[in-house]
Amino acid sequence: MSKALPPPGHATPTQMVQSKGSRGLRLASAVAAPLNFPASQIFTNCYYFPSEFSLVATVKIQTLRQKTNEYIFSVVREGSDSLLLGLRVSENHRPPCSRLEQGQLWFNAQGKGLFICDGLTWRTLLQSKQRLDYVEDYQDLYTRSETLDVEVFSIPSEGLFMAAANKDSRTGSGIYRWTNASFQLYQNISTQEARSWKHFTIDDKIFLVVAANFREAGSERSVIYQWHRRRRRFVRYQTLETHTAQDWEAFRIHNHSFLVVANHRRDSNHNIHSVIYRWNPDTKLFEVNQTLLTSGAYDWEFFTVGPYHFLVVANTFDGRTTIISSTIYVWLDGSFQTFQSVPTVGATDWEPFQIDGRFFLAVANSQKIPDRGTSVYSINSTVYELNTLTQTFIRFQDILTHSALDWEFFTIGDEKFLVVANSHDGSSYSLNSVVYRWQGYEGFVPVHSLPTFGCRDWEDFSTEEGSFLIYSSAKSRLSKVFKLRNY
């Protein structure tokens, strides 16, 4: 300190102060001169700055100026201004990270995290564990019609986007971009009775596929769109024959790209084939690879457990009843084979997730229609766990839901959550959708109840502004974004 402190009578006087039990050095001038010392005077027997060196300090700053090159600690080459190492502090303001800043440190005072620049982005070194405190209403998003699905995705060098599957064919569907900390309409795409969107990439190409009911040449078709880099828009790329398509799932196995569609029904027949398509790298098109018999298919999900690849379908209705089985398939010898049939009741969604090395599947059960019976909407949805001994999924927990249409799994710090889309209880679409927190042996317990109207789909996403949830409404033009407040 004697090497670093200014001599007596210097323009930057110093004094010892105490604040809440901590003693420190105050630089009294309005613009404090930097404290510095030459390494050669300290490390007299070293020709290089040591690879392991500790400097412990507590810095208390009343206000932080957001200057791009302001450091609270830096190491420079002696005799020059060439920066070797620097530590910046800001109030949640992310400084630039490029090759010039590679190896530099940044401390986020608000987020309580320490990051290092790798030449492209800031990578986490230390981060305080966040916990969900409460959920607040953040944005009212008025879409062009009722919205049956939202898909949140990123495009490199462009930012965060959201695709809304709008029900009304007259208005089409909207692509929204995260601008000024909210979603703003970016592009409108002509769709017919859009049910869902799926984003995927192949090599460096970015695609969106919509499950919709385009009628061309006497058949129903869904459309794949590709991101056009020069025009910065999605443009039509390929159409595929589908039958009242409800959902698409994209996945890769052994460097091969696949798409699978959930064909719900053909005319009045619900027991039809859903189709797996495979990308042909020569023709640059998707081609039929395999068909699987489904009953009112509503959703596909792909997941892996160790070296094994799985597909699970949500079968909703077989033409008589919703009390039917949904099927889990496993990839064997170049195709999907039946792995397990799971009892479901009007299944509309599967959500695979892992917690502490354990693998789970949550199914959303929507409606109980016995054979030629009356409908019941308030029924249990179920979380299944993979039993490694029996190599089957077994019932782990039943959760009462109300015509559940979607599950979304998300994390905040070390905490794990499920949020359900409750859409209807038989008399009203104004229902609370519920956030459940993982509590180990107790399973998932309710912690937040969110007022929703005709809730159809949940998506979670994160930006520099924080963590968020967005839900779409199948009964209103109003979709909503919620902010997850942490502590």
N, C-alpha and C positions, 0 to 999 in steps of 0.2 A: 504493500500500500504506500510505503514511503516513496517508492519509485514512481507511482502513478499519481499521487496527490499533488496539486499545484503548490508551489512554494508560498510562504507567507507573503501577503500583500499582492498576490496575483489577482487579476480582474475577476476571477471566479472563486469567491470565498466559499469555504465549506464549514459545516458545523455538524456535531453529533446530535441526533434527535432520537426520541423514543416514541413509538406508535403501537399501542395495544400489546405491550410486552416485548416488542422487537426493537432493537437498536440499530440505527443505520446512519449513513452519511448523506447529508442533504447538500446538493449543489444549489447555491442560493441565487445564481443569476437567472434571468428569464430564459436565456438560451444557453444551456449548460455546455461548457467546453468538454470534449471527450476526455475521459481518463485513459491513459495509455502508458505502456512501458515497453522498452525494447527487450526482446527475448534474450539477446546476447548478454545483457547485464544480469539476467536471472540464471540462465542455464550456461554457466561459464565454461563447463566442460563438454557442452553439446554443440555440434555444428548444425543440427537440425532441430526444429521444434519437435518435442517428444510426441510419439504416436499415442501415448496415454497421458492425458493431462486433465486434472480436475480443477474447476473453478466454481465454487459454491457461492451464490449471491442471491439475496432477496431484493427485488426491484419493485418499488411502489411508485406508480405514475398516476397522477390525477386524471389526465386526459391523454389519449393517444392520437397523434397526428398520422393520417394515412398517407405517409410518403413512401414511395416505392423503394427507395434505397436508404432507409433509415434503420440502423441496427442498434441493439443494446449491447451486443458483444460481437467483435469481429477480430479475425486474425489476418493481417496483411503482410506481404513480403517486405522485409526490412529495407528501408531506403526507397520504397516506392509505394504507390497506392493500389497495387495489384491485390485484390481480395482473394484470400485462400479459404476462409471459413467465416460465415456470418450467421447471427441469430436475430431474426426480426420478431416483433410482437405487434399484434393488431387485434382490434375488437371485431373478430369474425370477418374481417376484410381480407380476402385471399389475394396475396401479392402475386406478381407474374412468376411463372416457372418456365424457363427456357434453358438452353444450353449454357447461357451466361450465368444462370443461377444454380447450375448443377452442383450438388453437394451442400447447398446452403440450407439452413434450418429456419423454420417458422413456427412460432408459438402462437396459437389461437387463444387469446385470453378469455374470450367468451365461451368457446367450446371446450377449453381446457385440454388442448391436444398439441402434441409436438410432431412436426412433419419435416420431411427432408425432400428436396427437389431432386428428381432423378433425370432432369433434363427435359422431361415432357409434362409430368404432373407431380403433385405433392403426395408423397406416400407416408402413411401413418407410422410413427415410431412409438409414441405413447398417446393414449386416449383415455380420458376419464369415462367410466362406465355410465351410460345413460339409462334412465328409467322413465317409463311413461308416467306422466303426472295427470294430464287431462287432455280432452279432445275439444277443439274449438272450431266453430263455423268459420271458414276461410274465404270461399268464393262460391257465389251462385252462378252456375254455368248454364245459360239458356241455349239448348240445342235446337235444331230446326224441326224436330219432332220428338216423339217418345224414343228413347235410346235403349236398346236391348243389350248393348255390350260396349265397353271401353277397353282399348289396348294402349298402354303407355310404353314408349320405346324411345331410344336415342339414335340420332344420326351423327356420325363423326363430323366435326367442324360445323355442324348446323344446330345442334342442341337437342332439347327434349320435346317430344311430340306426343299427341294423344289422338287416336282414331276413334270416332263415335259411330256405332252402327245404328243408323236412324231407321225407324220402322216405316215411315211414310215415303213411298216411292217418288212422290212429286217433289220433295225437297232434297232428296239425295242424302249422302252422309258427309260429315265434316271431319277434316284433319285440323287439329289445333296445335299451336306451338306455344311453349312456355316463354312468354315475353313479359318483361317487367314484373316478374314474380306472380304471374297468373297465366291461365290458358286463354289464348286469343285465336279466333278462327284464321286459318292459314290457307286452306284449300277446300273446295267443295267437289265431291265426286258423285256422279250419277249412279245410284244404286236402286235396286228394287227389293223392298221388304228385307233389308239387310238384317242379319241375325248376329253376326260377330265378325271381328277382324283378328288376324294373326300376323305378327311381324316376324321375319326371319331373314337371314343372310346366307348367301352362297358365294364363297370366295370373297370378293370385295363388292358384290352386288347386294343391294338392299331391296327387299320385297315386302309387300302387303297383300294378303289374300283375304277376300271377303266371302263369307257364307251368305249368299243371297239367291234370289229367284229370278234372275234374268231369263227371259224367254226368247230364245233365238232358234230359228229353223225348226220350230215345233218341239224344242226340248228346253229343259231348265239348265242354266249354267251359272257357275260362280266364276269370279274373275280374279286373276293375279295381276297386281300392279308393281311396277319397278320404279325406284327413285331415279329420276333423270338429273344427273349432277349439274349439267349446264343450265337446264331450265329450272332446277330446284323445285321440281314437282313430281308427283307420282303419275305415271302414264300407264295405260293398259298394256299388258305384256302377253297373257295367255288366258284362254277360257277353258274350263273343264266341266263336263256334264255332271250335274248333281241332282238330287231329288229332295226338295225342301230341306236343303242343307242348314244345319244348326251350328256347326263348329268345325274349325280346322285345327290340326296340331302339326307342328313342324319339328323334325328331329333329325339327328345324324347318327349313323351306325357305321363304324369302320370307314370313315371318310366318304360315305355315301349319304346324300340328302334325300329326305322323304317328306311327303305330305299325306295326311290321312283326313278324310272328310267324314263327318257324321251325317249320313243320309237318314232323315227322319221318317219319311214315308213317300210312296209313289202312288198318287191318287189317294185311295182309301186304304192301301195296303201298307202296314207299318213293318212287316217282316220282310225286309229287303237287304241287299248287300251294301255295306259301306266299303269305301275303296281306299287302298294305300297306293300312292303314286311315288315313283322314284325319278330323281333328276338324271337326265341323260346328258353327260358333259359334252357329247359330240353334237347333238341337236340343240342343246341349251333349252330343253323343254322337259316338262314332267310327263311321264308315261305310266300307264297302269302297271302295277307290280303285283298286287294281291287283293283279293276281295274277302270280306268277312261278313257273315250273316248277323245282322243286328235287328233289334226290335224297337222302333221309334228312337233311334240313337239321338242323343242330345249333346254329348260331350266326349272328347277323347283326351287322355293325358298320357304323356310318355315319361318314364322315369327309369333310372338305373339303380341297381343294388349290387355293389361290387362289380364283377365282370358281366352281370346279366342285364339285359335290356327288356323292359316291359311296356306294354300298352294296356290301358284299361278304358273300357267304354261304359258310359252311363246309358243303359237301356230304360226307356221311360214307359212305353206302352206297347202291347202286342196286338191291339185291336179289340181286346175284351177287358183287360185288367192292367193295373199298374203294379200289381204284386208279382213281380218277375225278377229274374236274376240278371245281374250285370256280370261282365266277363273280364278277367285279367288274362292277357296273353303274354307269352315269353318268346323271345327271339331264339330260334334253334335252327341250325342248318340252313340259314338263308331265308327263313320265313317265320311268321308269328304263329305259334301253336297255343292252344288253350292251356292255361296254367291253373286257373281256379274260377269257379262260379260263386258269386257273392249275392246273397239275398238283398234286394233293394225294393223301394216303394216309390215309383215315379221318379227315379234318379235323374237329376239334371246336371250334376257337376261332381267331379272328383278333384281332390287337392292332395297331392303327395308332398311329404315333408319329412325331415329328419330332426331329431332332438337327441343330443348326447349319444350318437351312434345307433339310436333306435329309429326304425323306419315305420312311418304311419301313412294311412290313406283315410281321408275324410270324405264321406259321400253326403251330398245334399239330397234328401228325400223331399219331394214336393207335394205329392197328392196321392191319397189312398183311394183307389177305385176298385173295389172287389168285383168279381165277375158279375156283371149286370146289377151292380149295387150302387149306393150313393157315395158321394165324395166326402173325404175327411181331409182337412188341410193342416191341422195341428197334430203333427206326428213327430216321432224321433228321427233325427239324422244320426249317423253313426261314424265314430272314429275306429278304424281297424289298425292293428299293429302286426307287423311281420314277425311270426314266431320262427326263429332260426332253427329250432329243433325239428318242428314238424314241416318247416318250409311252406307254411300257409299263412294267410292273413286271418287273424282272429279278432273277434269283437273286443274292443278296449273300453269304449265309453259311448253311451247314448246321450244325446242332447236334444231337448224338446225344441223344435223349430216350427215355423208357420209358413208352409209352402216355400221351403228354402230353395233358392235357385243358384246360389253360389257360395263357396267358401274361399277365403283368401288368407294365406299364412304369411306373417311378417314378423320381423324382429326389431326390437329397440334395445341396443346394447346387448346384454346377455339374456334379456327377457324374450319369450316366444308368445305369439298371439295368433288366434284365429278370429276372423270376423265373418258373420253369416249374413247373407242377404235374405231377410224375411220379407216376402212379397204380399202375402194374403192369408187371412185366417178364416175365410169363408164368408165374412161379412164386410170387411174393410181392407183397403190397401194402405191405410195410414197405420203403420206398425213401427215398432222399434226394432232396428237391427242391433245385434249384440256383439261386443268384443269380449272374447274369452282369453284369459291368461293361463299359460302352462304353470301348474304347481305340483309337478312331480307325481307323487303317489295319488294325489287328489285328481289328477288329470287336468282338464280345462275348466276354469271357474269364471263366471261372468264378472266383469269389472267395469264395463261401460255400456250404456244403452243409448243408441243414437236414433233420434226420430227420422224415419225415412218414409217415402211414399212410393209404393209399387217398386221397391228396390229390386234390381235385376242383376247387377254385377258390381263387384268391388275390385279395385286395383290399388296397390300401394306404390309409392315412388318417393325418391329423395332428391333434393336440389340443394344449392348453397343456402337456400332460405330455411331448410329443415326437412322434416319427414312429413308425409301427407298420405291421406286416403281419399279416393274419389269413388263415388257411386253413381250408377246410371239408373234412371227411372223408366220403367216400361209403361207408366201411366201418366207421365207428365213431361213437358219440355224441360223441366228444371232438373239438372244434375247438380251435385254439390261436391265441393272439395273441402275436406276437413284437415286441419293442421294438428299434428301430434306434438303436444307440448311436453318437453322432457325436463328432468331435473337431475 
